[in-house]
Amino acid sequence: MKVAVIGTGSVGSCLGGQLLKAGHSIKYGSRNPSSENMAALIQKQPGTSGAAIADAVDWGEAIIVAVKMPPEDAGIQAFAASLGPGAKGKVVLDTTNATTPFPECELRWQQATSGGEVLAAALPDSFVFKAWNTTGVEHMHAPDGSAINGQQLAMLYAGAPEKKDVAEELVRASGFEPAYVGPIRYARNLEAIAELWIHLSMKVMGQTDEDWGKNFHFQAIRKV
């Protein structure tokens, strides 16, 4: 599958690399595709390429969003517009957590809806999912659980049920065991889990005094 990864930071480059190893084609989208960061990433991952955001979206059959998403509706809507018309009819997997700035790193509680739902509303002709947002990038590099206890990690994801198979394929290709929880309404629950992970991962974040470090993951254990 041709996958456009929007964002060249730690999450985007990790997921792009994992999917590349699984046999998918990767094009990174950036506001500055001629940057040194983009050039270094493409050199590190032979076979990938870079482009402006809308051009990468036009090329891709599926789109992964891995940027720093602003917590305000207007910021999320502006990002959605930057994808351009090429997002129409495509699966868009949102990895982001639209939290307030460090150190609070709090969710959009006052807005009473999730960033994933706002993105979906701004892309009514796309199939939006929330995925890969409930854990740290450390575990995206080791979805086999080798950084914790050696048990394969599950990845909760939510979004359009009619395209669940596409999202599942990409989550599985990234090394995680897919665990679908329902439509995009459940992005609010996944973002709440993410907020808890963020706050527990570093004592200076949020309002808790607990510091679990980053070697933990909220796991879904099911009998199927």
C-alpha positions, 0 to 999 in steps of 0.5 A: 500500500502507498502510505503518506506519512505526514510528519518527520518527527520521532513518531512519523519516522518510526511508523514509516520505517516499520511499515517500510520493513513490512513491504509498504511504500512510504512518502513523507509529507512536510511543510518543508520537504527540502529540509535537512531533516527530510534529507537525513530521514530519506537517506536513513530509510532508502526507498522512501521519498519526501514531498509537500504535504498535499503532494504526499496526500495526493500520492498516498492510498492511506495517510498517517498524521504524525504532527504536533496537533494544536488543541484548538478546533481552529488549529485542527481544522486548519491542519485538515485543510492543509491535506488538500482535496487528495484526502477525499475517500482515503483512510486517515490515521491520526496518531496525535494527542491535541494537548495543552502545552508542557508541563500541563499536557492536558486534553481538550476537556473544556471542548467536550470532544476529542481531537480525533472527532474534530479532525473527522468532522473537518474531513467528512469525505475521508475515513478517519481513525485514531491509532498509535496514540496511547503509548510512547514512541519507545514502544512503537520501536518495540511492539513485540514488548521487548522493552517491557516483558516480551509480550506483543503489545496491543494497539487500540484504535477507533474509526470508520467501521467500513474501512476497519480492515485497512486500518487493521492492516496498517496497525498490524504491519507496524508490529502491534496486535490490532484492537478495534474499539468502535467508531471515531466517537471513541477517540475521546477515550483513547485520548484520555488513555494517552493523557494518563500515559503522558502524565505517568511517564514523567513526574513533571507532567500533569497533576500526579506525583507518580513517575512510572518512567516510559517502560509501560504500556496499557495492554488489552488482554482478550480471550478470542 
